[in-house]
């Protein structure tokens, strides 16, 4: 394995219903909540996946989330993003994957000194990925 071939895949575990939470891999770090989760669902998710770093929810769900759970997640070091997983088929794969080409473009733009907002604007025009997710990748991949 070449050093350059290190796994660069960005995979979000798509959670379609609260009954999936107990069966999640405890090592999940990034998830997309495809259902309107309650505070208890978020707490159960945090207990099940202690290494969680990012949760993405659809914009309409984000507006209905309580401030308390958002503050709690922030205190736990979990970033809350707004966005959708366009075109994802859960029946084919439980993970939504951001392709390597898009990740590399984000990395190159971020490394060239472009602001996170500029990176997000440029990539968002080409790829069907939420602005928040692009910004998250740009911030985390710079330091990774």
C-alpha positions, 0 to 999 in steps of 0.5 A: 500500500502506498502512503498516498493510497490511504483511505480518503473516503468520507462515509456518513452512516444514514439512519432512517429510523430510531430503531436502527440506533441500538444496532449501529457500529459504536465507532461511527464518527459521521451520521446523517439522521434521515428521520425527525429525531427527538432529544432522546434519540440524539442522547441514545445515538451519543451513548451508542457511538461515543466517537461521534464527531458530526451529525447531519440533519435535513434543514427542515428538521434542524429548525425544529431541534431544541436548543438544549440538544444543540448545546449538549452536542456542541459540548460533546464536540459533535458538529451539527450540520444541515444537509441532505443526502441527495439520491442516496438509496438506503436499500443499496447501501447504508452509507452515503459516500462522498467520492474521492474526486470531490474530497481531493478538490476540497483538499486542493482548494483548501490547501491553496488558501481559499476560504472555507466559504469559497471552497464550499461555493465552488464545490457546491456548484459541481457536487450535490453535497450540502454547503455545511458538509463541504465546509466540515470536510474542508476544515477537518481535512486541512488538519487531518 
